[in-house]
Amino acid sequence: MEHMRYEYPAKRAVTRRAYVGVVGSGDLEVLLSPSQMANAEVVIRTSVDGYGHVWKSVLDRFFQRYDGAAKIELNDFGATPGVVMLPPERSGGSQRRRSGMNAQDTFLARHSFIELGTRERAKALLDKGTFRELLGPFDRLESPWLAMQNIVCQADDGAVIARGTLDGKPAVIAAIEPAFQGGSIGEVSGAKIAAALEMALSEIEAGRAIHPVVLFETGGVRLQEANLGLAVIAEIQAAIVALRCHVPVVGVIGGMVGCFGGMSLAGALCTELVMTRQARLSMNGPEVIEQEAGVEELDAGDRRLIWSMIGGEERVAVGLADTLVDDDIDHVRHAVLAAFGRGVPRQHRTENVDGFIARLAQE
């Protein structure tokens, strides 16, 4: 892993922070904040060594157009020069727009829920203008273990925690970023989610109502942090069980990553689970099954077969999820609100052992 630092002359003061991108799959994360120096400062952390001359060339071109006195931090996991240019340009452009910090707000004009980034999904569910992030990227809570394996960290470790209101009522959303490490749960990201749910429980025990929502998009535990990740998934599960005695805990599985491993059990523990047709839910992912048992057992490339077994429509049909929705922001939001409107059920899904035994006997 290589660390680099550059300075460039600046004429204009930067007054706001901006955050764009996500590390993972050859992508890039950019944190832009006002500089304490007269010049612009660029700090780069990259997993690809020996490309300082390429970085300098890209940044030279960028600063021919951008003159803000900013500190720019780039976390790179192998992005191409073309990709490298785009997030800083978005960050710099956001300083010139009235809308403020997030350059990806324009994505909210789209109707697809799956196509939104993790923060935009949380914003889309919450009442307009109420989104407030807790422990965001500028708090720089990241895994201490990934760098040891030459994996560039993300500044929020792939978990977004937001407070706001849902239909005028206080809410907390814990959302998992699928683009970082496949949405896997490590020590820090899991602790953020567990703490958010425990905070909601404290609010309720103090007599203050709150609606907890978990946006699942995860392959399960992060293998690089195996035992630590498993331990914190257990904390997430315990927090859901404690919370659901008082208020519905609503889970949403929206996108193509789906929900697997120990986090599939966390999803099952939710009072209600909302899924799109594109989503998947299973204890073991098809790729893992194929790897361990062979393609003769399961062909992970057979998309029709996979979705007929573990896709959203099938999971709702067999009672492992509750509501099937189209990939549409309004549909997902309405399903979440409806789940809270139904309140705490007499019996939770995971308590209906006799019902599932009877269903299996009919097969």
N, C-alpha and C positions, 0 to 999 in steps of 0.2 A: 504494500500500500504506500502511496506517495502523497506527501503534503507539499503544497506550493502556495506562495503568497506574491501578489502583484499590487502595485500602486499606480493610479492614473490621476492626472490633474482633473479638478472639478470646479465648476463655477456656480452651481445651483445647490441650495440646501435641500436635503431630503427630509421630510417631516413625518412620513408614515412608514410603517412596515408593510412588507408584501411577502407572500409565500406562494410558491408555484411548484408543482411537480411532486414526484414520489420516486425514491430509489427502488430499483428492482427491475429485472428483465431488461437491462440496458437502458434504463430511464435515468432521470436526473432530478435532484431536489435542490431548490434555490431558496435561500432565506435572505431577504434584503431588508436592512434596517438603517436608520440614520447613522452616519459615521461620526465618531468622536474626533476625526482628523479633518484637515482642510481638503485632503484628497480623497478619491475613491479607493477603497481597499478591497481586494478580492482574495479570499482564502479558499483553496481547493483541496478536497480530500478525494482521492481517486484510487480505485483498485487496479488501474492499468498504469504500470510504471513506464517511464522513458518517453512520455509524450508532452513534455513541458513546452517544446517549440510549437506544437499544434495548439495547445491551450493559449499560449501567448498570441499566436496569430488570430485565433478566434476572438479573444478579448480585445486585441488592438482594433479589429473591425467594429466590435460592439461600442467601444468608447470613442470612436470617431463620431458616433451619433448620440451618445448618451453622456451627459455632463453632470450627473448628480453626485453629490458627496455622500456616497452610501458605502456601507460595509456589506459586501455580497459574499455569502458562504455557499459553495457548491459542493454537494455530495454526489459523486459520480460512481455508478457501477457499470461503466463500460459504454456510455452513450457515444454516438457518432458525433462529429463536429456539427452536422446539421441540427441534430437534436440538442446539442449543447447551446446553440444560439437561441432556440425558441423560448425556453423558460425565462432567461434573463430579459429578453425583449418583452415578454408578458409582464414581468415584474416591474421593469422600468416604465412600461406603458401605464400600468395601474396607478403610478404616482401622478399621472397627468389627468386621470379621470376623476370626476366627482364621486363616483361610486365607491372609491376608497381601496381597501386592502386587497381583495381577492380578484385576481385577473380572470378567474374562471367563472365569475358570476354569470357571464353571458350564456353558459351552458344551461342555466335554469330556464331559458326560453324553450328548450327542448321538452318534449313530453315524456320521453323514455326515462324510466327510473334507473335501469341498468347502466345506461350510458353516462350517468352522472358520476363524478368523483365522490369519494366518501363524505367529505364536508358538504358537498352540494346535496347529497341524499339527506343528510341531517337537516340542512336548511330547508329543503323542499317539504319535509314532514312538519317542521315547526311552523308556527304562525309567522307570517312575514315580518321581518325586522326584529325578531326576538332571539335569534341565534347568538349564543355567547359561548365561546370555546373555553373549556377548562384544561389546564395542562397542555397547551398548544405547542406547536413546533418551536416557538421562541423560548420555551422553558427547557428545550433540548433534553428531554427524557428519552434516552436511547439505550439499547442493549449494551452492556459492557462485554458481552461474549462474542459478538459477531466479528468485531475488528480483529480478534485473535485468529480468525480464519480468513482474513483478507476480504471480508464482506463489509462493504461500506454501509454504515447505519443510516437510518432515517431519523430525523430530529424528533419525531413523536412516536417512534417505534411501531408505527402502523395502526395506532388506535386513536380515534377521535372521540372526545367526550364533550358533549354540548348540553347546555341548559337553555331553556326557553319556555314557550307555552304551546300547548296543543289545544286548539279550540278554546283558548283563553285560560286553560288550566296549566299549572306548573308541570314541567316535564324534564326528564333527563334522557339523553340518547347516548348509548355507547355503540360506536360504529367501527367496524374492522375494515382496513384498507387491503383489498385483494391484490393490488399491484406490488405490495411489499412483502417479499418472502411468501407469496401465495396466501396471504392473509393468516399465516401461521401465528400461533400464540406463544410468546416468550415471557420471560420474567417481568419485564417492564410493561408491555402491552396488556398482558393479563392482569397485572396489578392495577392498572388504570381502570379496566373494565370492572374488576371486583370492587374497587374502591368507589366507583360511581354507583354501583348497586347498593353497597353498604351505606353510602351517603343518603340514597333514597330511603333506605330502611330507617335511618336515624331521623329523617324528616318526618316520616309517617309516625314513628314512635313519639315524636315531639308534638304531634297533633296537626302537622302541616301536610296537606294532600300533595301528591306528586305522581306523575305517570311515567313509569320506566319502560324504555324501548331499547331492544338490542338489535342492531343490524348485522346479521351473520353473513360473512363471506370469507370462509376459512377452510383450510385443509386440516385443521387440528393443531396439535402441538408442534412447535418449532423444534426440529430434531437436534439442532445445535444447542438447545437449552433443555434437553429432554426432561429431566426430573424436575427442574424448576418450572418448566412450562406445565407439566402435569399437575404439580402442586397448586399452581395458581388457577388452573381450570377447575380443580376441586373447590377452590374458594369461590369462583364464579357460580358454580352449581349450588353451593350452599347458600349463597346470597340470594339466588333466584328462589330457592325453596322457602327461605325465610320471608322474602318479600311477598310472594304470591298468597300468603295467608291474609294479607291486608289489602292488596290491590292487584289487579291483573298485571302480569309481566308479559309484554307483547314482543314476540320475536318476528323478524322479517328476513327471509332468505330471498334475495332479489336476483343475483347475477349468475354468471356461468361458472364461477368457482364452486359455488354451492356451500354445503356445510358438512364436514366430515370429522372423524375421530372423536375425541372427547368433547369437542364443541357440539357435535350432533346430539350428545346427551344433554348438554346445556339447552339446546334448542327444544328438545323434547320436554324438558322441565318447565318451559314457559307456559303460562296459562293458555295463550293462543299463539299459533304459529301461522304466519302469512307467507305464501310462496307464489312466485310467478311460475309459468309453465317452463321457463328457461332454467329455473333453479333446480338443484339436486340436493338430496338429503340421504346420507347413509353413514353407517359406522366406518366402513372402509371404502376408499375411493376405488373406482374401476381400474385405474392405472396400478394401484398397489396390488390389487387382486391378480391382475395379469402378470405383474412382476413376480409375485410369489408362487402362483399356481399355474402360470402358463396361459398362452392365448387360447389353448383348447378349452380351458375352464371359463375364461371370459375375455372377449375381444374388446379392449377399451376403445378401439377405434370405431366400433359399431354404434354410432350415435343413436340410431332408432331404438336399438335394444337397450342401451343405457338409460335413455330417458323414459322408456316404457317401464323400466324397473324402479328407478329412483328419482324420476323427474317430479316436478311440482304437481302435475295432474294426478299421477299415480299415488303420490304420498297423501294427498287430500282424500282420494277415493278410499284408501285403506285406514284412514283415521289417524295417521301419524302427523298430519298437519290439518289446519282447520279451514283456511280460506284460500282459494285459488283466485289470483288476480291477473289481469293483463299487465304487460310491462308499460305502465302509465303512472305518472307521479300522482295524479288525483285519485286513481283507483287504489293505489297503495295507501295513501293518506286516509281515504275513507274507510278502508278495511281496518286500519289501526284504530281510528276513532270508534268504529263500531265495536271492536273488541273491548275497548275500555267501557263503552256504554253497556255491555252485557254484565259487567262486574265480575266478582269472584264466584266461580261455579261451586256447586255443592261438592263435586268430585273432580279432581284434576286428572288429566289424561294418564299420568304415570301412576295414579292410584287405582285406575280401572283395570286391575289385573284380570278379574273374572271376564270382563268384556273382551279383552284381547285373547284370552284362552278360548272363549266361545267362538270368536272369529276364526282363529286358527283351526279349530275343529271342523269348521264348515268347508275348509279348503280341500 
